[in-house]
Amino acid sequence: MTRALNILCPVALLFLLSNVLFGAERNSKYSVALKGTYTSTSKLFPTPDAAQEALRNRTVEFNDLLGFGLEIRRQLGDESIEVVVGVEYLRTSKTGLASSPGGSPAVRLPIEDGYRFIPLEFTGYYIVPFSSETVRFYMGGGAGFYYGERIYRVMNKTAQTVETQVAFGIHVLTGVDYHFGRLLAVRGELKFRDPQFNMTSKFTTSEVEYNGTLYKLSQKPFISRVNLDGIVFTLGVVLNF
């Protein structure tokens, strides 16, 4: 998260000062959007570095994922072109019985398994010509940095994320804004992206108690991978100024 903020702060400053770069003589127009997101599918690979192909390809699916986000847009000199910086947050997990990585393989213990996902994306939009002042259709694309953390808990013992890969990827999208006057609008959007990133986790305690019995937890770091290959649907409220 700190690395993502280090990227976001200078880019946001450049974004807000971009009237100098794109022609200060034109009127600038900004918008801020608060949005909810729905991602159709994703996959967690719990053992992507395993020697056996079957274990490398084993996945846990997480579907129907809800998140939220914030984005800032700036209209450039040409009113049909806009640039955007946006950040989102998504968290999902499942509970059940499973063997902990490298621990007691013959024993299935209660676990919580999932991940957190934080994308930081930069996008260019084109307002299509048949739009009106009330209904504005757009299409666009861009690139993003994708950061994530594994959520893995055995009973009350949580595996800490000791290393995470900030991945890079591209996206394309289409959407529509419906304006209620000059200041307020609602936004619907459809986005296609396929981010994938690795995470390394480790238990900081060596054992866990379950039904009065102590079980060993491996102290070795373990790698996992997340792939969000689903379609992203967005619904948000926009403030123009």
Backbone torsions as a table, in degrees:
resi	resn	phi	psi	omega
1	MET	NA	-42.0	179.2
2	THR	-60.9	-41.3	-179.9
3	ARG	-64.4	-39.5	178.3
4	ALA	-64.3	-40.5	178.4
5	LEU	-66.7	-35.9	177.5
6	ASN	-62.7	-31.1	176.6
7	ILE	-79.1	-40.7	-173.9
8	LEU	-66.9	-42.2	-172.2
9	CYS	-60.5	-53.7	179.7
10	PRO	-66.3	-33.1	179.1
11	VAL	-67.9	-41.0	178.6
12	ALA	-62.9	-38.6	178.3
13	LEU	-64.1	-45.6	176.9
14	LEU	-61.3	-38.6	179.5
15	PHE	-60.7	-45.1	-177.4
16	LEU	-72.1	-25.8	-179.9
17	LEU	-96.3	11.1	-171.3
18	SER	-70.9	-8.8	175.9
19	ASN	-63.5	-25.6	176.3
20	VAL	-69.5	-36.7	-175.5
21	LEU	-81.0	-30.9	-172.5
22	PHE	-110.9	16.0	174.7
23	GLY	105.8	92.7	-176.1
24	ALA	-70.2	-15.0	-177.1
25	GLU	-72.5	-16.1	179.2
26	ARG	-91.0	154.1	178.1
27	ASN	-73.7	127.9	178.1
28	SER	-85.2	153.6	179.0
29	LYS	-141.8	128.3	-178.5
30	TYR	-120.2	159.4	170.9
31	SER	-146.7	146.9	175.3
32	VAL	-120.7	132.1	-177.7
33	ALA	-124.3	132.2	167.1
34	LEU	-102.6	128.8	-171.2
35	LYS	-138.2	151.5	168.5
36	GLY	-104.0	145.6	-177.1
37	THR	-123.7	148.3	173.8
38	TYR	-129.5	120.3	177.5
39	THR	-108.8	127.5	-170.1
40	SER	-70.5	-43.8	-175.4
41	THR	-146.5	157.0	171.2
42	SER	-159.2	164.6	-178.6
43	LYS	-134.5	138.7	171.1
44	LEU	-110.4	125.7	175.4
45	PHE	-100.2	104.1	-175.1
46	PRO	-73.8	-23.0	-177.9
47	THR	-136.6	62.6	-175.8
48	PRO	-72.4	-13.6	-179.5
49	ASP	-103.1	13.3	-178.6
50	ALA	-68.4	152.7	-179.8
51	ALA	-70.6	-36.7	-178.9
52	GLN	-82.4	134.3	-178.2
53	GLU	-61.0	-37.9	-179.8
54	ALA	-61.3	-39.0	178.1
55	LEU	-72.9	-36.6	178.0
56	ARG	-62.1	-36.3	-175.5
57	ASN	-91.6	-0.8	-179.9
58	ARG	-67.6	134.5	-176.6
59	THR	-131.5	154.5	168.2
60	VAL	-116.7	122.7	-175.9
61	GLU	-90.7	139.4	173.4
62	PHE	-126.2	115.4	-175.3
63	ASN	-118.1	164.3	176.7
64	ASP	55.7	60.1	-173.6
65	LEU	-94.4	131.1	179.2
66	LEU	-107.9	140.4	177.9
67	GLY	-149.0	-170.5	177.8
68	PHE	-147.9	165.9	-177.1
69	GLY	-163.0	174.1	179.2
70	LEU	-138.4	137.4	175.2
71	GLU	-141.0	151.5	177.8
72	ILE	-122.4	128.8	178.1
73	ARG	-113.1	151.2	170.8
74	ARG	-132.9	128.4	175.4
75	GLN	-80.9	130.7	179.1
76	LEU	-84.1	-175.4	-178.1
77	GLY	-53.7	-43.6	174.5
78	ASP	-78.9	120.5	-174.8
79	GLU	-64.7	-12.5	179.7
80	SER	-89.4	-2.2	-178.2
81	ILE	-118.5	133.0	176.3
82	GLU	-135.2	149.7	174.4
83	VAL	-119.9	149.2	-169.2
84	VAL	-139.3	142.7	166.0
85	VAL	-124.2	133.7	-176.4
86	GLY	-145.2	152.1	177.4
87	VAL	-133.8	146.7	-179.9
88	GLU	-131.9	168.1	173.9
89	TYR	-142.3	134.3	179.5
90	LEU	-141.6	135.8	176.4
91	ARG	-135.5	133.7	177.7
92	THR	-148.4	148.9	177.9
93	SER	-159.5	162.8	175.7
94	LYS	-129.1	154.0	174.2
95	THR	-117.6	152.7	179.7
96	GLY	172.8	-162.6	178.2
97	LEU	-110.8	132.4	179.4
98	ALA	-160.6	164.5	174.6
99	SER	-83.5	134.0	179.8
100	SER	-74.8	149.5	-178.0
101	PRO	-60.9	121.0	174.6
102	GLY	68.5	10.0	-177.2
103	GLY	-95.6	-117.6	179.5
104	SER	-99.8	92.6	-171.5
105	PRO	-64.5	-22.4	-178.1
106	ALA	-84.0	-5.4	-175.2
107	VAL	-117.7	130.0	176.0
108	ARG	-98.7	120.6	-175.7
109	LEU	-113.5	155.9	176.5
110	PRO	-65.1	129.2	-179.3
111	ILE	-132.7	160.7	163.7
112	GLU	-120.2	130.6	-175.1
113	ASP	-135.7	135.2	178.7
114	GLY	175.0	-152.3	-177.3
115	TYR	-161.6	162.0	167.6
116	ARG	-110.0	145.3	-176.4
117	PHE	-134.8	126.5	-179.8
118	ILE	-130.5	103.3	175.7
119	PRO	-95.0	141.5	171.9
120	LEU	-119.6	112.7	-169.8
121	GLU	-123.4	146.8	177.4
122	PHE	-122.0	128.5	-169.1
123	THR	-137.8	145.6	169.1
124	GLY	-110.0	136.6	-178.6
125	TYR	-117.4	145.7	172.4
126	TYR	-120.5	121.8	178.0
127	ILE	-80.5	118.8	-173.9
128	VAL	-69.9	149.3	-170.0
129	PRO	-62.1	-28.4	-176.5
130	PHE	-83.6	10.7	175.5
131	SER	-71.0	160.3	176.0
132	SER	-122.7	-179.5	176.9
133	GLU	-65.2	-27.8	-178.2
134	THR	-89.3	-44.8	-177.3
135	VAL	-117.4	117.5	-177.7
136	ARG	-118.5	112.9	176.1
137	PHE	-92.7	143.1	-179.6
138	TYR	-144.9	161.5	173.7
139	MET	-142.2	157.2	-176.7
140	GLY	-174.5	-173.3	179.6
141	GLY	-168.4	168.8	-179.2
142	GLY	-179.7	-157.3	-176.6
143	ALA	-137.2	160.9	-177.9
144	GLY	-149.9	162.0	170.9
145	PHE	-108.0	133.6	-172.6
146	TYR	-123.5	125.0	-175.5
147	TYR	-124.3	143.1	179.2
148	GLY	-152.0	162.4	176.2
149	GLU	-134.2	141.2	175.1
150	ARG	-77.4	136.4	169.7
151	ILE	-103.9	111.7	-179.8
152	TYR	-143.7	117.7	-176.7
153	ARG	-134.2	130.1	173.0
154	VAL	-109.7	114.6	-171.1
155	MET	54.3	-120.1	179.8
156	ASN	-103.4	15.4	-179.6
157	LYS	-106.1	122.7	-175.4
158	THR	-105.8	132.2	174.0
159	ALA	-77.8	129.2	-178.9
160	GLN	-88.0	141.3	174.1
161	THR	-77.1	117.3	-178.1
162	VAL	-101.9	-17.4	177.2
163	GLU	-158.5	139.3	177.1
164	THR	-139.1	147.1	-179.3
165	GLN	-95.8	125.4	172.3
166	VAL	-86.8	108.5	-175.3
167	ALA	-90.0	162.1	179.3
168	PHE	-122.5	139.4	179.2
169	GLY	-158.1	174.3	-179.7
170	ILE	-117.5	164.8	178.7
171	HIS	-149.9	156.4	172.3
172	VAL	-130.8	155.2	-175.3
173	LEU	-158.3	166.3	171.2
174	THR	-146.1	152.9	-177.0
175	GLY	-167.3	-178.3	-179.5
176	VAL	-147.0	139.7	172.3
177	ASP	-110.4	132.9	173.7
178	TYR	-112.5	117.8	-171.5
179	HIS	-95.5	132.8	171.3
180	PHE	-105.4	83.1	-173.4
181	GLY	80.2	-161.4	-173.5
182	ARG	-83.6	-30.9	-169.2
183	LEU	-93.2	-31.8	-168.0
184	LEU	-120.5	141.5	176.8
185	ALA	-150.0	161.4	169.3
186	VAL	-114.4	148.8	-173.3
187	ARG	-128.6	133.3	170.5
188	GLY	-121.0	140.3	-172.1
189	GLU	-147.8	148.7	176.2
190	LEU	-125.8	123.1	-173.6
191	LYS	-127.3	141.7	175.8
192	PHE	-117.9	123.1	176.1
193	ARG	-151.2	164.5	-176.3
194	ASP	-144.9	57.1	-177.7
195	PRO	-72.0	148.2	177.7
196	GLN	-144.0	133.6	-178.4
197	PHE	-147.9	152.3	179.2
198	ASN	-102.0	151.9	177.5
199	MET	-138.3	145.0	175.4
200	THR	-117.8	128.2	-177.1
201	SER	-124.5	163.1	-178.6
202	LYS	-157.9	138.0	172.8
203	PHE	-80.0	136.5	179.1
204	THR	-96.6	-5.1	173.9
205	THR	-118.1	152.4	-171.0
206	SER	-97.2	-7.8	-178.7
207	GLU	-153.6	160.2	179.4
208	VAL	-138.9	146.4	-179.6
209	GLU	-101.2	133.5	178.8
210	TYR	-142.5	121.2	-178.4
211	ASN	52.6	42.6	176.1
212	GLY	80.1	2.6	-179.3
213	THR	-117.1	140.0	177.5
214	LEU	-90.0	132.7	178.2
215	TYR	-122.4	144.9	-178.1
216	LYS	-78.0	142.0	170.8
217	LEU	-116.0	130.9	-179.9
218	SER	-64.6	141.6	176.0
219	GLN	-94.5	3.0	-179.9
220	LYS	-79.7	138.6	174.6
221	PRO	-63.3	146.5	177.2
222	PHE	-131.9	142.5	-175.7
223	ILE	-98.1	141.8	172.3
224	SER	-136.7	164.7	-176.8
225	ARG	-137.4	142.7	176.7
226	VAL	-121.2	136.2	175.1
227	ASN	-128.4	115.3	176.6
228	LEU	-98.7	90.9	-174.2
229	ASP	-101.4	9.2	-176.6
230	GLY	-88.4	168.9	174.6
231	ILE	-77.4	142.0	-180.0
232	VAL	-108.9	122.6	174.7
233	PHE	-105.9	135.6	-176.4
234	THR	-127.3	139.4	173.0
235	LEU	-134.8	127.7	-174.8
236	GLY	-148.4	170.8	175.9
237	VAL	-111.9	133.7	-173.1
238	VAL	-118.6	134.1	172.5
239	LEU	-112.7	120.1	-179.9
240	ASN	-98.5	141.2	176.1
241	PHE	-153.6	NA	NA
